[in-house]
Amino acid sequence: MSDLYARHRAVIPQWVATNYSEPIEIVSGKGCHVTDGQGNSYLDFFAGILTNMLGYDVAEVREAVERQIASGVYHTSTLYLIRSQVELAEKIAAISGIPDAKVFFTNSGSEANEAALAAALSARKANQVLAMRNSYHGRTFGTVAVTGNASWKASSNDPFGTHYLHGTDRQLPAYRDLSDAAYIDACVEDLRALLTAAVHPADVGALIAEPIQGVGGFTMAPDGLFSAYKEVLDSHGILFISDEVQTGWGRTGETFWGIQAHGVTPDFMTFAKGLANGFAIGGVVGRGDLLDGIRGNGISTFGGNPIATTAANATLDYVLSHDLRRNAAACGDIVISGLKGAANDLAIVADVRGKGLMFAVDLADPATGKPSPALAARAMEETKARGLLVGKGGLYGATLRMAPPLTLSEAEAREGLALLLDALRAVDARAAA
Ligand SMILES: Cc1ncc(COP(=O)(O)O)c(C=O)c1O
């Protein structure tokens, strides 16, 4: 065990998970590559959990932040006007597609979801929430409650009443063999039944859902499910919160916001992670009347501070001016089609899925067909040994999930695919031996 890892274990809570039997310290980065404390370099296919959205050491972001630092002002609080915050809110409101949108900035995705839930529940004078099975929405009190993935639930305390919908649990025997249309029908009928039998619709504030479940292993409902749900929700006035913390900013390649794949304009979208390319930021964009409706005064001391919003403006401008959504589609296609093409020859690969630069591989024991966290752990080590950083997740911890910077080049997409396949073949050969 390295000295730093020993010190980490001594003072950081044991539930703060690290990757690898010997966790690495990333000490420098450029583009899509990083170097660890031992001098090993890696192609980064996880980007600090989708957060280094443009990669490392991006001049446009660095120079903008340096200019802000040189002004001497890192923080003022929202008691004073913050030009970079207003500019960022204007841009996000405009690209949200939400009519008369306003934006409230926070420091994290968890706080963003708390703010959206608060606005929805107060607008509806409600105390019940709908969420999806296998979801992850954060680690604060309310967001743990709407998280539907038991291994990420720190407690079962629930400040509302949370009801979990089907829609992302297609692996269950009752749903496995249904067509997309039949599955959507079954899920919508279940929602209707829930609102008839178990909870009064007038008590329900909102449905909160990730268009593609991040921690859940990039599992996703068939396109169209959320518009079908929304018809039912609209008939009762129930609001819809799309958690875009992982799916926003063009990452899925096909649309700018993940939820647009369903043809839905939600009442709120929450965001965080990549927006400031590594500086802490989160927020909620939503209908102005709803966000205005939260009772009482409110601040977030650091939320939307000049440094984070300056970095975010530079990052968002870069994403838009370089059309990184299109790049995500092209590079994602290289990796996803390459993985799908190779999957048949890999007995350990149970499924390959993804959209744009958000893709995943499920690993299963070839003998039993059951999800195998052990094989996923082995694949993590094998990719690391080959110089590729990937992530892990899924309901059973048996999914490799990858989300490189949106600036990935096509050559880097091919390089990463080759490293990944080489690692998977090594794990496959050992599993067969
Ligand atoms: C979809 C989603 N929502 C919310 C969060 C919580 O964000 P944060 O860790 O910034 O609080 C995460 C974090 O992984 C996430 O993936």
Ligand as a Chemical Component Dictionary entry (heavy atoms), coordinates in Angstrom:
data_LIG
# 
_chem_comp.id                   LIG 
_chem_comp.type                 NON-POLYMER 
_chem_comp.pdbx_formal_charge   0 
_chem_comp.three_letter_code    LIG 
# 
loop_
_chem_comp_atom.comp_id 
_chem_comp_atom.atom_id 
_chem_comp_atom.alt_atom_id 
_chem_comp_atom.type_symbol 
_chem_comp_atom.charge 
_chem_comp_atom.model_Cartn_x 
_chem_comp_atom.model_Cartn_y 
_chem_comp_atom.model_Cartn_z 
_chem_comp_atom.pdbx_ordinal 
LIG C1 C1 C 0 -27.274 11.967 -12.093 1  
LIG C2 C2 C 0 -26.634 12.575 -10.879 2  
LIG N1 N1 N 0 -27.326 13.434 -10.142 3  
LIG C3 C3 C 0 -26.787 14.016 -9.053  4  
LIG C4 C4 C 0 -25.497 13.717 -8.659  5  
LIG C5 C5 C 0 -24.941 14.357 -7.441  6  
LIG O1 O1 O 0 -23.973 15.294 -7.800  7  
LIG P1 P1 P 0 -22.898 15.781 -6.734  8  
LIG O2 O2 O 0 -21.985 14.616 -6.464  9  
LIG O3 O3 O 0 -22.214 16.920 -7.437  10 
LIG O4 O4 O 0 -23.622 16.218 -5.530  11 
LIG C6 C6 C 0 -24.738 12.831 -9.402  12 
LIG C7 C7 C 0 -23.355 12.499 -8.997  13 
LIG O5 O5 O 0 -22.749 11.566 -9.447  14 
LIG C8 C8 C 0 -25.320 12.239 -10.545 15 
LIG O6 O6 O 0 -24.645 11.360 -11.285 16 
# 
loop_
_chem_comp_bond.comp_id 
_chem_comp_bond.atom_id_1 
_chem_comp_bond.atom_id_2 
_chem_comp_bond.value_order 
_chem_comp_bond.pdbx_ordinal 
LIG C1 C2 SING 1  
LIG C2 N1 SING 2  
LIG C2 C8 DOUB 3  
LIG N1 C3 DOUB 4  
LIG C3 C4 SING 5  
LIG C4 C5 SING 6  
LIG C4 C6 DOUB 7  
LIG C5 O1 SING 8  
LIG O1 P1 SING 9  
LIG P1 O2 DOUB 10 
LIG P1 O3 SING 11 
LIG P1 O4 SING 12 
LIG C6 C7 SING 13 
LIG C6 C8 SING 14 
LIG C7 O5 DOUB 15 
LIG C8 O6 SING 16 
# 
